[in-house]
């Protein structure tokens, strides 16, 4: 074990955690009204309606799979009489499907952001760093998942998971991570870079999304044009008791 391994797997995770928590607190204190995705649905909604759910729902399953795989020790699943072959087959099927759905959704969103002029104009410098990093994290994760499909494949529950849980005891098991295949180590490094960027990007909106966000109704935008053009311009639908005409566009906030 050399100094670089110690720095990467024994020191860097805590530095990223400090930046993640400190940066999030700083962002909330100085820019709490900036905790938003800066929605671009009014510019284009057809591709967003496809890519958005694919990315977000797929990501929820990806996160759930990581939590189960990293935090639940092998001894617990054995106690529950879940065989290793069944566990890995389920993880490969569910995790692979969720990862592909997330990657497909991100691909659609990237295509939309590059091809729709109004959306492209709303892309800032942080977004230009965030999207390639997200894509790299997903690609490395899918590669690591694919390498675990063989009969003699690397068992991340005896390596990466052990290292990850050891971080909580403040005694990192650095060798457990240094012996992991390159795809797993690259995935971990890219994920740490993503968490370091998180507080300074649009990803902070995840902290403010209510539980019912994904199922709540859309906000309906109404036109300011009078319902009856021959009436006085000051009379609106609220003044006359007549609803103002609706636009067809709608968006979440």
C-alpha positions as CSV (number, residue, x, y, z in Angstrom):
1,X,0.0,0.0,0.0
2,X,1.6,3.3,-1.2
3,X,0.9,6.9,-0.3
4,X,-1.2,7.4,-3.5
5,X,-3.6,4.6,-2.5
6,X,-3.9,6.0,1.0
7,X,-4.6,9.4,-0.3
8,X,-7.3,8.1,-2.8
9,X,-9.1,5.6,-0.6
10,X,-8.2,6.8,2.9
11,X,-8.2,10.6,2.7
12,X,-10.1,11.7,-0.4
13,X,-13.5,10.3,0.7
14,X,-13.5,12.5,3.8
15,X,-12.4,15.6,1.9
16,X,-15.2,15.0,-0.6
17,X,-17.7,14.6,2.3
18,X,-16.5,17.8,3.9
19,X,-16.8,19.7,0.6
20,X,-20.3,18.1,0.0
21,X,-21.7,19.1,3.4
22,X,-19.9,22.4,3.7
23,X,-20.7,23.4,0.1
24,X,-24.3,22.5,0.5
25,X,-24.6,24.5,3.7
26,X,-22.9,27.5,2.0
27,X,-25.2,27.2,-1.0
28,X,-28.3,27.1,1.2
29,X,-27.1,30.1,3.2
30,X,-26.2,32.3,0.3
31,X,-28.4,31.0,-2.5
32,X,-31.3,29.1,-1.0
33,X,-33.6,30.3,-3.8
34,X,-31.2,28.8,-6.3
35,X,-32.0,25.3,-5.1
36,X,-33.8,24.6,-8.4
37,X,-33.3,22.7,-11.7
38,X,-33.9,25.9,-13.6
39,X,-36.7,24.1,-15.5
40,X,-36.5,24.5,-19.3
41,X,-39.9,22.7,-20.0
42,X,-41.4,25.8,-21.5
43,X,-38.7,25.7,-24.2
44,X,-39.3,22.1,-25.1
45,X,-41.4,19.4,-23.5
46,X,-41.7,16.4,-25.9
47,X,-38.2,15.1,-25.4
48,X,-38.2,16.1,-21.7
49,X,-41.4,14.1,-21.1
50,X,-39.5,11.0,-22.3
51,X,-36.0,11.5,-21.0
52,X,-36.9,13.1,-17.6
53,X,-38.9,10.1,-16.2
54,X,-36.4,7.6,-17.7
55,X,-33.5,9.3,-16.0
56,X,-35.1,10.1,-12.6
57,X,-36.9,6.8,-12.1
58,X,-33.9,4.8,-13.3
59,X,-31.7,6.8,-11.0
60,X,-33.9,6.0,-8.0
61,X,-33.5,2.3,-8.6
62,X,-29.7,2.7,-9.2
63,X,-29.4,4.5,-5.8
64,X,-31.4,1.9,-4.1
65,X,-29.3,-0.8,-5.6
66,X,-26.1,0.9,-4.4
67,X,-27.5,1.3,-0.9
68,X,-28.3,-2.4,-0.7
69,X,-25.1,-3.6,-2.3
70,X,-22.8,-1.3,-0.2
71,X,-24.4,-1.3,3.2
72,X,-26.0,-4.7,3.5
73,X,-23.2,-7.2,4.5
74,X,-23.0,-10.6,2.9
75,X,-23.6,-12.3,6.3
76,X,-27.0,-10.8,6.5
77,X,-28.3,-12.1,3.2
78,X,-26.9,-15.5,4.1
79,X,-28.8,-15.4,7.4
80,X,-31.9,-14.6,5.3
81,X,-31.2,-17.7,3.2
82,X,-30.6,-15.7,0.0
83,X,-27.9,-17.5,-2.0
84,X,-25.0,-15.6,-3.5
85,X,-26.0,-16.7,-7.0
86,X,-29.6,-15.5,-6.5
87,X,-28.4,-12.2,-5.0
88,X,-26.0,-11.4,-7.8
89,X,-28.5,-12.5,-10.5
90,X,-31.1,-10.1,-9.1
91,X,-28.5,-7.3,-8.7
92,X,-27.4,-7.8,-12.3
93,X,-30.9,-7.8,-13.7
94,X,-32.4,-4.9,-11.7
95,X,-29.2,-2.9,-11.5
96,X,-28.4,-3.4,-15.2
97,X,-31.9,-2.5,-16.3
98,X,-32.0,0.6,-14.0
99,X,-28.6,1.7,-15.2
100,X,-29.5,1.3,-18.9
101,X,-32.8,3.3,-18.3
102,X,-30.8,6.0,-16.6
103,X,-28.2,6.2,-19.3
104,X,-30.9,6.3,-22.0
105,X,-32.7,9.1,-20.2
106,X,-29.5,11.0,-19.8
107,X,-28.8,10.5,-23.5
108,X,-32.1,12.0,-24.5
109,X,-31.7,14.9,-22.1
110,X,-28.2,15.6,-23.5
111,X,-29.5,15.4,-27.1
112,X,-32.3,17.8,-26.2
113,X,-29.9,20.3,-24.5
114,X,-27.6,20.2,-27.5
115,X,-30.2,20.4,-30.3
116,X,-32.8,22.8,-28.9
117,X,-31.4,26.3,-29.2
118,X,-33.4,27.8,-26.3
119,X,-32.3,25.0,-24.0
120,X,-28.7,25.1,-25.2
121,X,-28.7,28.9,-24.5
122,X,-29.8,28.2,-20.9
123,X,-26.8,25.9,-20.3
124,X,-24.2,27.4,-17.9
125,X,-20.6,26.4,-17.2
126,X,-21.4,24.1,-14.4
127,X,-23.9,22.2,-16.6
128,X,-21.1,21.7,-19.1
129,X,-19.0,20.0,-16.5
130,X,-21.9,18.2,-14.8
131,X,-23.4,16.3,-17.8
132,X,-20.2,14.7,-19.1
133,X,-19.3,13.7,-15.5
134,X,-22.8,12.1,-15.0
135,X,-22.3,10.2,-18.3
136,X,-18.9,9.0,-17.2
137,X,-20.1,7.8,-13.8
138,X,-23.0,5.9,-15.5
139,X,-20.7,4.4,-18.1
140,X,-18.1,3.2,-15.5
141,X,-21.0,1.8,-13.4
142,X,-22.5,-0.1,-16.3
143,X,-19.0,-1.5,-17.2
144,X,-18.5,-2.6,-13.6
145,X,-21.9,-4.3,-13.6
146,X,-21.2,-6.1,-16.9
147,X,-17.8,-7.4,-15.6
148,X,-19.7,-9.0,-12.7
149,X,-21.8,-11.3,-14.9
150,X,-19.3,-14.2,-15.1
151,X,-19.1,-17.2,-12.9
152,X,-15.6,-16.2,-11.5
153,X,-16.3,-12.4,-11.5
154,X,-15.1,-10.0,-8.9
155,X,-17.3,-10.0,-5.8
156,X,-17.7,-6.4,-4.8
157,X,-19.4,-7.3,-1.6
158,X,-16.0,-8.6,-0.3
159,X,-14.0,-5.7,-1.5
160,X,-15.7,-2.4,-2.4
161,X,-18.5,-2.8,0.1
162,X,-16.0,-3.6,2.9
163,X,-14.1,-0.5,2.1
164,X,-17.2,1.7,1.9
165,X,-18.5,0.5,5.3
166,X,-15.1,0.9,6.9
167,X,-15.3,4.7,6.1
168,X,-18.0,5.0,8.7
169,X,-15.7,3.6,11.4
170,X,-13.0,6.1,10.5
171,X,-10.7,3.3,9.8
172,X,-10.6,2.9,5.9
173,X,-9.8,-0.5,4.6
174,X,-7.6,0.8,1.8
175,X,-6.3,-2.6,0.6
176,X,-9.9,-3.7,0.0
177,X,-10.3,-1.0,-2.6
178,X,-6.9,-1.2,-4.1
179,X,-7.5,-4.8,-5.1
180,X,-10.7,-4.0,-6.9
181,X,-10.8,-4.0,-10.7
182,X,-10.1,-0.8,-12.6
183,X,-13.8,-0.3,-13.5
184,X,-14.8,-0.3,-9.8
185,X,-12.1,2.1,-8.8
186,X,-12.8,4.5,-11.7
187,X,-16.5,4.4,-10.9
188,X,-15.7,5.3,-7.3
189,X,-13.4,8.2,-8.2
190,X,-15.9,9.6,-10.7
191,X,-18.7,9.3,-8.1
192,X,-16.6,11.3,-5.6
193,X,-15.9,13.9,-8.2
194,X,-19.7,14.1,-8.8
195,X,-20.4,14.6,-5.1
196,X,-17.7,17.3,-4.9
197,X,-19.5,19.2,-7.7
198,X,-23.0,18.5,-6.4
199,X,-23.4,21.6,-4.1
200,X,-22.4,24.0,-6.9
201,X,-24.7,22.5,-9.6
202,X,-28.4,22.0,-10.3
203,X,-28.2,18.7,-8.5
204,X,-28.9,20.5,-5.2
205,X,-32.6,20.5,-6.2
206,X,-32.7,16.9,-4.9
207,X,-32.5,18.3,-1.3
208,X,-35.8,20.3,-1.8
209,X,-37.9,17.9,-3.9
210,X,-40.9,16.9,-1.9
211,X,-41.9,13.3,-1.6
212,X,-45.0,13.8,-3.8
213,X,-43.1,15.7,-6.5
214,X,-43.2,12.9,-9.0
215,X,-46.9,12.4,-8.7
216,X,-48.3,15.9,-8.1
217,X,-50.2,17.6,-10.8
218,X,-48.7,20.1,-13.2
219,X,-48.9,23.8,-12.7
220,X,-51.2,25.2,-15.4
221,X,-50.1,28.5,-16.9
222,X,-52.9,30.9,-17.9
223,X,-52.8,33.7,-20.5
224,X,-53.1,37.3,-19.6
225,X,-55.1,37.9,-22.8
226,X,-58.8,38.9,-21.9
227,X,-61.3,36.2,-22.6
228,X,-63.5,38.7,-24.5
229,X,-61.2,41.0,-26.6
230,X,-64.0,43.7,-27.0
231,X,-64.2,44.2,-23.2
232,X,-62.0,46.7,-21.4
233,X,-58.4,45.5,-21.1
234,X,-58.4,45.9,-17.3
235,X,-61.2,43.3,-17.0
236,X,-59.7,39.8,-16.6
237,X,-61.3,36.5,-15.9
238,X,-61.0,37.1,-12.1
239,X,-62.9,40.4,-12.5
240,X,-65.8,39.1,-14.5
241,X,-66.0,35.6,-13.0
242,X,-65.1,34.1,-16.4
243,X,-62.0,32.0,-16.4
244,X,-59.2,33.3,-18.5
245,X,-58.2,31.1,-21.5
246,X,-55.7,28.4,-20.8
247,X,-52.5,27.9,-22.7
248,X,-51.6,24.4,-23.7
249,X,-48.2,24.5,-22.1
250,X,-47.7,23.3,-18.6
251,X,-44.7,22.7,-16.4
252,X,-43.6,21.5,-13.0
253,X,-42.0,23.9,-10.7
